[in-house]
Amino acid sequence: MSHFHIKCGKCGKELENTYCAFCEHCANSLLTTEYLVPFRDDCGKGIWKFNWLPVHSPTVEQPCTVVYQSQWLARHLGLEHLYIAFNGFWPERGAFLQSCTFKEFEAAVVLQNARENGIRGLVVASAGNTARAFAHLSIVADFPVIIVVPRMCLMEMWYLEDSSAVPTLAVGDGDYSDAIDVARRISVIANFPFEGGVKNVAKRDGLGTTMLEAVSRIGRLPDHYFQAVGSGTGGIGVWEMSERLLREGRFGGTLPKLHLAQNLPFAAMLRAWERHSRELAQEDLRPELIGQISTRVLSTRYPAYSVQGGVFDALSAAGGKMYGVTNREVFESIELFSNLEGVDIVAASAVAVGALVQAVKAKTVRKDDVILLNITGGGEIVLGREKKTYNVEPTFVSKKVADTEIEEILCEILKKNF
């Protein structure tokens, strides 16, 4: 008997044997995982020690988040209980995510869940971090994936494996959202499911393991949770896990307040939340704004904000707040964290640090609050000293690529890689 089932977050209908779908009755509502057993953190190693994951028999080792109590950043900000969830490569702290991103959790859980559901391959769209994580886990788990990325992100991308082993297409004339559109078309033609983004319960629950590790380490739910968001999927996953832990009752009686941050000026969710509106303004999603931010991985024009169970609902339920962090604040936060904590972090993580700095200055958080800061990626410089990495060498396509050309490209890919 399974330890979970999938249900619609709006109408409550339970679904069986489903992968990556909306409720057939509530097209704009996310499905959620309902776990039928009490939370445990002693069921295996790495993230598999947690039983609140939609898998049954994981076969590939996967390290988890490292949560530690900050000394130096906490002292600098005047905080007494600042905990850092570090997701990256930092052996001195016991952090061994070789892709240097918490996207590794989603990749591990998604691939295992797909395999258990009889899926034979996936198509994945990414602006960089998700691609690297899926490329790495695809090789480790021997599970086929086809990755689609925007050309504008290639300068910041690298793989742990020779990219010739990981079929990757780059959309030369579009952004992350165009890459998603192309990936969906490839999915239909290749007859491989689209990984699904926020719709995929395995993805959200994998990212939510950060909160599971935090309560295991701290012994309670934090008062505040800080994270940078692009699509918002990670923030939603953490909120959903917090809701489950709250219902169980062993880790406190209050939801952590969500503090989610975007890189200005591309901040449509921030602007909508300031209006307290569920609807995003297209003016705030203009593609030209993407070229003005330092964190391309946060640049999707299809964020999971308005959907039932998305960012708007998460912020509403958790008494949340959104922040806009400038490029200057991003670079200052990279330097601040590196100097105080002793490890490099990626720009997206610095957006979260910048939000925390703003919250302290505004006295939105108190010095004795328990705060969890999610460093979603870091340790790339440390990893580079120990391991060889590879530039991504994709096949270039246009966002207007014809289906016949996609078929020809896929024939070559399938002949070469699968």
N, C-alpha and C positions, 0 to 999 in steps of 0.2 A: 504493500500500500504506500502511495506517495505521501510525503510529509508536507505537501502544499497543493493548492489548486489556484487556478487563475480566474479572476472575476472582474467584471466591469465596475469601475469606480463610481459610475453614475447610477446605473439601474440595478447593480448587484448580481446580474446573471453570471453563473459559473460556466466556464468553458473547459473542455477537456481536449488534450492532444492539439493544443494551439501553439503556433509560433509566430510572434511578431505581427499582431493584428489589432484592429480596433474591434469593439463590440459591434455585432451586426445590427443591433438596434440603436446604438448611440455612437454614431460615426465620429463624433468629435470628443470622445472620452477615452482616456488611457485605461488599458487593462492594468490590474495590479496583482501582485502575488499575495496570497493569504497563506501564512504558515500555520500548520495545525499542531505544532509541537512547541514547547517552551524553548526559549533561546539558550543555546549552548555554545561554548567556545573551546571545546576540548575534543572535537570530532576528527581531527587530523592535523596536518601541518599547513603553514601559510594561511591563505584565505580559506582553505578547505577545513580549517578547524571550526569554522562557523557553520551551523546547520541551517541558518536562514539564507540559503541560496537555492535557486531552482534547478538543482542538479542532483544526481543520485550516486554516481560512481566516478568521480574525477580521476583522470589517469595521468595528468601532467602536473608537476610541482609548480606552485605559484606563491612567491613571497607576498606578504601583506604590508599594509601601512606600518610605519614606525611612529608611535606617539610618545613624545617625551615632554617633560616640563621645562619650559624655557627659563634660562637664568639671565642671559645678557640682554636679549631683546625685551624681555619682561621688565628688567630693571630700567632700561632706557625709556620705556613707555609708562613706568610706574604701575605695573600690573603685578598682582600677587599670585595669580593662578592662571597663567597663560600656558596652554598646551599647544604644541605644534605637531600636526599630522604631516610627517615628511614622506613624500612619495617620490623616490628617486634612488640614485646610487650614492651611498655614503656608508661604506663598510664600517667605519669607526662607530657609527650609530646602529649598526645591524640592518641597514637599508640596502637591499640588493635588487631593486627593480632595474634591470639592465637597459630597458627602453627609456628610463628616467622620467616616467610619467604614470599617473594613476590610471591612465587609459588601459594599462596592462590588466587591471582587474576586470574591466568590462570585456576585454578581448578574451581572457581566460574563461570567464563564465559564459559568455555568448557562444564561444566555439564548443564548449562542453555541452551546453544546452542544445545547440544545433545538432551535434552528433547524436545525442540521446533522442532527438526528435526525428531522426532519419534523414536529416539534411545532408547533402553531399558536397556542398560548397556555398560560399557566400560572396556577395559583392558589397564592398565597403567604400563609402565616401569619407574623405577626411581633409582637414586643412594642415595636417602634419603629425600631431601626436598620436591620434588614433591609427593612422597609417603605419607608423613605426611599431606600435604595440601589436597590431594585427599581423604585420609582416613577420615580426619575431615569433609570436605564438603560433602562426600558421606553420612555420618551419618546425618548431618544437613539438607541436601537437600533430604534425602531418595531416593538416586539414586545409584543403584548397581555398584560397581567397583571391579575388580580383580587386585591386585597389584603384580608386579614382581620386585624383587630387587636382587642385588648381595650380597652374604654372607659377603664379605669383608667390606660392609658398615653397617652391623647390629650394631656394637659397637657404632656407632654415631647416630643411629636411635632411635626415640621414637614416640609414638602416644599419642594423647589427649584422645583417647577412648581405652577401652580394645581391644587388637588386635584380640580377638576371634570374635569381631563384624565386622572385616574388613579382608576379605580373602586375605592373603599375601603369596606369594611363594618366596623362596630365592634360587638362583642358587648357589649351593655350590662349584662349581669348575670353576667359571668364573667371569668376571668383568661386569661393567655396560653394555657394548656393547653386551655381551652374554645374559644378562637379557633382553635386547631389542629383541634379536633374539627369545628367548623363549616366550616372551610376544606376539610376532607376530604369533607364532604357536598356542598359546593358543587362540588367537583371532579367528583364523579360526575354531578351533575345538569347541569353546564355542558359536560361531556365535554372539559374541560381537565385535563391531568394536575396532580396536587398536586406542588408543587415538590420535595417529598420529604425535606426536612430532612437529617439525617445520612446517610440512605440514598443521597443524590445524590453520586456520585463527583466530579462537576464542582464542586459546592459545597465539598467538603473540599479538593480540589486547588487551587481558587482561593484559599481561605484559607491553604493551605500555601505560597503564593508568598512570604509573609513570611520563611520560612526560606530560600527560594531567594535572595532579595535579600540576606539576612544573610550567607550563605556567599560570595556574589559580592563583598560589601563587605569582610568580615573575612578571607576566604581560608580559613576552616575552620569546622567546626561549633562552636558555643559549648559551654561546659561546662554551663551552666544556662540554662533558658528559663522566663520568668515570664509568666503571662497569667491574667486573670479569665475564668471560664466560667459560662455559663448552661446550654445544652444540652451543652456540651463539644465541639461539632463543630470549632471552631477549633483546640483543643488536639489533637484526633485528627488533623486535617489536617496540622498541623505535625509531629507524631510520624511520620506516614506518609512525609512528605517527608524527614525526618531519616533514616528507615530506608533509603530509596532512596539518599540521598547516602552513607550509611555503606557500603552494599553496593558502591557505585561505587568507593569507596576513595581518592578524591582530596582529601577534606576532613576527614580524621581517622579514628581508629579506635574512637571511643566515642560512643554516643548522648548527646545533651544530656539532663540530668536535667530532667524536667518538674515545674514548680512551678505548680500550678493553684489558683485561689482563688475562694471564694464569699463572698457578703455575709451575715453573720450577722444574724438567726437562721435564714434559709432556706438550709440547707447540708446537704442530704441526701447528696450525694456525699462531702463531708468526713466526715460521721458514718459512712458505710459504709466508707470507706477506713480510718478509725481502727480499725474492727473487722476490717479486711482482708477484707471480705465483698464478693462480687459483687452481692449483693442490697441494694436500697434499702429502708429502713423507711418504711412509709406514714406513721408518726407524724412523720417528718421532712419530709413533703411536704404537710402540712396547709395549705390555702389561706390560713388566717388569718395564717400566718407571712409570706406575701408582702407583706401590708400593713405589715409592720414593717421592711422593708428600703428603702434609698435607691436601689437599682438595679433597677428593675422589668424592665429588659431581660435580667436574669439570673434570671428568675423561673419558668422552665418546670417543670412537674411531670412532664414526660416527658424527662428528660435521657438522653443516649446513654451511659449508664454500664455497664449490665449486658450489653448486646449484645456478641456476639463481635466483637472488633476495636474496642470502644468505650473509654471512659475508663479503666475498670478494667484492661483489657489494656495500654493505653498507659502508665499509671502503673507497672504491674508490669514492663513491658519496659524502661522508662527509669529505673528506680530513683527513681520520682517521690514527690512529697509534695504534700499538700493543705493549704490554709490557710483559716481563717475570719477575716474582716475586719469589724470593727464599723462602724456608721454614723459614729461619731466618728472612727475611723481613716480612713474614706473622705474626710470633709471635711478632715481634717488633711493627707491626701495630695494632695488637689486643690490646696490652698494651697501645700504644699511644692514640688510640681512646677512650678506656675505661677511661684512666686517664683524658683526656681533655674534652670529651663530657659527661662522666658520665653514660655510659651504656655499657654492654658487647655486642660484635658482634661476628658473626661466622667467621670461617677461610676464607671462600670464600669472605666475605665482606672485610676482611683485605687485600686480594689480590688487590682489587680496591683501598684501602687506600694506599697500597704500590706503586701502579702505579702513584697515584697522587703525592706522595712524590718524586718519580723519575722525574716526569714531572716538578715539581717546581725546583728541583736541576738542571735540564737540561735547564731551562728557556723556556720550550715548551709552558707554559702558563704564562701570565703576571699577575701581582698583581691586576690589575683592571679589569680583565676578569670576566665575569659571569660564574661560574662553578657549575655544578650539579654532586654531588658524590652520586651514588646509593649504599646505604648500603642494600644489598639484604636480609640480615637476621640478627636478633639481638634480645636481650632481653630474651634469654633462661634462664639465671640465675634469672632475675626478675620474669619471669613466674613461675619458679620452686618454688619460695617462696609463690605463691598464688594458684597454681593449681597442682593437681595430674597428673602425666604423667605415661605412661605404656611402658614397654619394648615390642619390637616387637617379637612375637612368631610365626614364619612362618612355612609353610610346605616346607621342603627342597627337591629340585630336582636337577638333573644334567643337564648341558647344552646339553647333549646327550640323554636326556630323550625321550623315545619312545612315539609315539602318543597314543598308547593304555594306557600307564601309565598316560598321561595327561588326557585322558578321564575318567579314574578311579578317579583321584584327583578331577576333575571338578564335577563329580557326587556327591562326598561327599560335596564339597563346595556348590553346588547348592541346595542340600538337606538340608544343615545346615543353609545357609545364605539367600537364596532367595525364 
